[in-house]
Amino acid sequence: MARYKQELHLLGDDYLVAKVERFLNGDAPFEWVDEGGDGVVMDVLWQPLHRVMAHDDIYFGSSRMFELLVGAYDPSIDFTMVGDWEAAEGRPLHATWVDHVSLVAWRSVSDEAARRKAMHFRGLVSRAANQLPGDRPGVVHVGYEAVGGNSADGRRHQLNRREMRTFEAGATGLRMVYGNYFMNELVTSRNESAAVIETMAWYPVGGKGGRGPLPDHMLFIDEDGVPGSHLF
């Protein structure tokens, strides 16, 4: 489990490899804190997983499996999971038993990475605004697949708002930008394999302020009254 303080391209491909090697050379969890980040390498919790799998199948790589292997599930953390496991009969994506698993979980807290993403957000808005007719007030939607917290943290939201405050709409008529964030999650229901959570943030353009969004600006999820602010 790692928390990156620097952009990944500055850390090198062997950054985590060195941490795992230190863990394998010892007999206890290995924790580290350095300029690149901090984290821990440790054994997964086998007993909770195998206790549940004695009577139930689990979607391999799901948030439920993450919870059992680590002890708790935090939707703001990105993770990948691979391993050796037996597929359940008639349900090939569900595991009926797991013999080996490797789990990597991470979060980025790099301010520079967040700043670059905000600049990318501004560029997307600029290209979209140029397509507006300009003879009436306009809005732009920017959709993001929010993987864990990397696209949905408070700092990212703050920087996007700052970029829109200084954005020059010119003759485009752009008044408001909506950031629609979609977080996909593997679930364990027998009748579905994935779920999507949508949240939305709104950014007034040019520092003109605003009273909030117009209704019906969620893209996939039906609204119940006025949509709430982006969760962070």
Secondary structure, 3 states (H helix, E strand, C coil): CEEECCCHHHCCCCHHHHHHHHHHCCCCCEEEECCCEEEEECCCCHHHHHHHHCCCCEECCCHHHHHHHHCCCCCCCEEEEEEEEEEECCEEEEEEEEEEEEEEEEEECCHHHHHHHHHHHHHHHHHHHCCCCCCCCEEEEEEEECCCCCCCCHHHHHHHHHHHHCCCCHHHCEEEEEEEEEEEEECCCCCCCEEEEEEEEEEEHHHCCCCCCCCCCCCCCCCCCCCCCCCC
